[in-house]
Every structure is written in C-alpha cells, then in structure tokens.
Amino acid sequence: MSITSRWIDIPAGNDSFGGYLALPQGGKGPAVIIIQEIFGVNGHIRSIVEQYAHDGYVALAPDVFWRLQPRVELTYEGADRARGVELMQKLNVGEAVSDIGAAAAALRAMPEVTGKLAAIGYCFGGQLAYLAAAQGTLDGAVAYYGGGIQNKLDEAAKIKVPMQFHYGELDAHIPLSAVGQIQERFAGRADAEFHIYPNADHGFNCTERASYNQRASALAHGRTLTFLAERL
C-alpha cells in the first residue's frame, strides 16, 4: 500500500472549490495544508503534497485562485510568470485566507485526520500561511520565503500558534532588512523560528526553478518536519 492522491471538493459557503489531497500510507495522520505559489496547484505543489503524505501527513493543497481561474497550472518563466503575477494582483486576499480556513475545516472533519493541523506556504502562499495563522484556523504555520509579510506586521500580534520562517540570504524579493523587521516583531517569542540559508535565492525549495538549492531545500524540509513533530 502506498500513498493515495485525488482532487476533492472543499465546501465554501454556498459554493465549493478544489483541492489536491494525498493520504499517507497508513491512511491517517495529522494534517498539513500546502499553500501554492502564484503558479497554481502545479506539478511542483502536487509533489510537495505527496512528499508530506510520504512523511505521514494528510496533505491538502487548496486551489487559491479558483474564483479567478480554477485549476490554473503555470510554469516559472515568461508569459506564465506574468499570468501568475496578474492573478495574484487580482486576488482578494481576505477571501483567499477565508478559503484556507475552509480547507482547514474540511480537513478537521475528515476521519483520516487524527492530529493537529498546520499550513506550509511558499512564496505568496507563505504570506497566506502567516495571515491564516493570524485568523486562528491553524495549530501552526510555516512560511517559505513568504513575500510581503513585512508589510502586514500588524497581524503578528494576532498569531497565537507556533510559526517557522525560511528565507534565502540572496532573495532580492525579500531583502534581509525585511526579514529583520519580521524577526523584530516576533522577538521574545519562543514559538517563532527563523532560518536564513546562505547562498540561497527566492524559490530555493522548488526543483523546477533555476534558483533551486538542494542543500537549503533539504535543510528546510528537515527543519519543517522537526517543527511539526515538536510543536503540534
């Protein structure tokens, strides 16, 4: 028996939207929500969902862009990248955070989910993980190179759950000065972790990007698993 995966419908008010779900080999476990970048629930994001299922988690990637274009699947360069930026700019962030709450509620209602629930977000999804933690629908959150968090530091005081942050030292999108602002806001909190990876750029966890950094990706994955195991 191996992991199993499928698309599911997630209820949202009078509507519903899709999410890519993977169940661990044992069929049940604690849960993680994998929050996409601006490129949709593409092959890379689905592979992360499956990676966490192999790690023993019930993993779900909600389709964040469903109101604009369901099941969008983009690559990382050229017109696809421009389309991803356009979708992000059109997205109602409040609705997206609410949708992550809906995904959390759907997971908690599943008999396969036996433990707590965290979100792991990448790039724009890192910001959404941070905002969902502030919304109070998660038991913990992890943000990989979450863009724009430094512009939403008023939300930090609302976060009552453990958080872990991963940044690339060479990330021009999120300069170390911005990371410092975020660290300052979480100073004194024993349940907030920051990891900065030398020689790593934005998107270092993504094998399909030119900026993929195997060492940083492996370290960050191990630290994320440790965080989930110890904090949840």
C-alpha positions in Angstrom: 0.0 0.0 0.0 1.4 3.4 -0.9 0.1 7.0 -0.6 -3.1 7.8 -2.5 -4.0 11.2 -4.0 -7.0 12.8 -5.6 -8.8 16.1 -6.1 -11.6 16.8 -3.7 -14.3 19.5 -3.3 -13.9 21.8 -0.3 -17.2 23.5 0.8 -17.1 27.3 1.0 -20.4 28.9 1.9 -22.8 28.2 -0.8 -20.0 27.2 -3.2 -17.1 24.8 -3.3 -13.6 24.7 -4.7 -11.0 22.1 -5.5 -8.0 20.9 -3.5 -5.4 18.3 -4.2 -5.3 15.7 -1.4 -2.8 13.0 -0.5 -3.3 10.4 2.2 -0.3 8.7 3.9 0.4 5.0 3.6 -1.3 4.3 6.9 -4.4 6.2 5.7 -4.5 8.7 8.6 -2.3 11.2 10.5 -2.0 14.8 11.4 -2.7 17.3 8.7 -0.9 19.9 6.6 -2.3 22.5 4.2 0.2 23.2 1.4 -0.4 26.7 0.1 0.6 27.3 -3.5 2.8 30.0 -5.0 1.4 32.3 -7.7 1.8 29.4 -10.2 -1.3 27.4 -9.0 -1.5 23.9 -7.8 1.0 22.8 -10.4 3.2 19.7 -10.6 5.7 21.1 -8.1 3.0 21.9 -5.5 1.4 18.5 -6.0 4.8 16.8 -5.5 5.1 18.7 -2.1 1.6 17.4 -1.1 2.8 13.9 -1.9 6.1 14.4 -0.1 4.3 15.3 3.1 2.0 12.3 2.6 5.1 10.1 2.5 6.1 11.8 5.8 2.9 10.6 7.3 0.6 13.6 7.0 -2.8 14.1 5.4 -1.8 16.8 3.0 -4.1 19.2 1.0 -3.3 22.0 -1.4 -6.4 24.2 -1.9 -6.9 25.9 -5.3 -6.3 29.5 -4.1 -7.1 31.1 -7.5 -10.4 29.2 -8.0 -12.5 32.4 -8.1 -10.4 33.8 -10.9 -9.4 30.7 -12.8 -9.9 27.2 -11.4 -7.1 24.7 -11.6 -4.6 27.1 -13.1 -1.2 25.5 -13.7 1.7 27.6 -14.6 5.5 27.3 -15.2 8.0 29.8 -13.8 9.1 32.0 -16.7 7.8 34.3 -19.4 4.1 34.6 -20.1 3.2 32.0 -17.4 5.1 34.1 -14.8 3.3 37.3 -15.9 -0.1 35.5 -15.7 0.8 34.3 -12.1 1.6 37.9 -11.1 -1.7 39.1 -12.7 -3.7 36.5 -10.8 -2.0 37.4 -7.5 -2.8 41.1 -8.0 -6.4 40.4 -8.8 -6.9 38.0 -5.9 -9.0 39.1 -2.9 -6.5 38.2 -0.1 -9.2 38.2 2.5 -11.2 35.6 0.6 -8.1 33.5 0.0 -7.4 33.5 3.7 -11.0 32.5 4.4 -10.6 29.7 1.8 -7.6 28.4 3.7 -9.9 28.4 6.8 -12.4 26.4 4.8 -9.7 23.9 3.8 -8.7 23.6 7.5 -12.3 22.9 8.5 -12.7 20.3 5.7 -9.6 18.5 6.9 -10.6 18.6 10.6 -13.9 17.0 9.5 -12.1 14.1 7.8 -11.9 10.8 9.8 -8.4 10.4 8.3 -7.1 13.4 10.3 -6.1 12.3 13.7 -3.9 15.1 15.0 -3.4 18.8 14.7 -3.2 20.9 11.6 -0.6 23.3 10.2 -0.2 25.2 7.0 3.1 25.4 4.9 3.1 28.1 2.3 5.6 29.0 -0.4 6.2 32.5 -1.8 2.8 34.2 -1.9 1.5 31.2 -0.1 3.9 31.9 2.7 2.1 35.2 3.3 -1.2 33.4 3.2 0.0 30.9 5.8 1.0 33.8 8.1 -2.4 35.5 7.6 -4.2 32.2 8.1 -2.3 31.8 11.4 -3.5 35.3 12.4 -7.0 34.3 11.5 -6.9 31.5 14.1 -7.8 28.5 12.0 -4.4 26.7 12.3 -2.4 25.0 15.0 0.9 26.2 13.5 2.3 27.7 10.3 5.5 27.6 8.2 6.3 30.3 5.6 8.9 29.6 3.0 10.2 32.9 1.5 6.8 34.5 2.2 6.6 37.8 0.3 5.0 40.9 1.7 4.8 39.7 5.4 6.9 42.7 6.3 4.1 44.9 5.1 1.5 43.2 7.3 3.2 43.2 10.6 0.1 44.4 12.4 -1.2 40.8 12.0 1.7 39.4 14.1 0.1 40.1 17.4 -2.9 38.0 16.5 -0.8 34.9 15.9 -1.2 32.6 19.0 0.3 29.5 17.4 3.9 28.4 16.6 5.4 29.8 13.4 8.6 28.9 11.4 10.1 31.2 8.7 12.6 30.2 6.0 14.5 32.8 3.9 17.2 32.7 1.3 20.1 35.1 2.0 20.2 36.2 -1.7 16.5 36.8 -2.1 16.1 40.1 -3.9 12.3 39.9 -3.4 12.7 39.8 0.4 15.8 41.6 1.5 17.4 40.7 4.8 16.3 44.1 6.1 12.6 42.9 5.6 13.5 39.6 7.4 14.9 41.7 10.2 11.7 43.7 10.6 9.7 40.4 10.9 12.2 38.9 13.4 11.9 42.1 15.5 8.1 41.8 15.6 8.4 38.2 16.9 11.3 38.9 19.3 11.0 37.2 22.6 8.6 34.5 21.3 9.9 31.1 22.0 7.5 29.6 19.5 8.8 31.6 16.5 11.7 30.2 14.5 13.7 31.9 11.7 16.1 30.2 9.4 18.2 32.1 6.8 20.0 30.0 4.2 23.4 31.2 2.9 23.8 31.3 -0.9 20.1 30.6 -1.4 17.8 32.7 -3.5 14.0 33.1 -3.7 12.3 29.8 -4.6 15.2 27.7 -3.3 12.9 24.8 -2.5 11.5 24.3 -6.0 13.3 21.8 -8.1 11.8 23.3 -11.3 13.3 26.7 -10.8 16.8 27.8 -11.7 17.1 29.0 -8.1 16.7 25.5 -6.6 19.2 24.9 -3.9 19.4 21.3 -2.8 21.2 21.9 0.5 18.9 24.7 1.6 15.8 22.7 0.4 16.9 19.6 2.3 17.7 21.5 5.5 14.5 23.4 5.4 12.4 20.3 4.9 14.1 18.6 7.8 13.6 21.7 10.0 9.9 21.8 8.9 9.4 18.2 9.9 11.1 18.8 13.2 9.0 21.8 13.8 5.8 20.0 13.0 6.7 17.0 15.2 7.8 19.1 18.2 5.2 21.9 18.1 2.0 20.3 17.0 
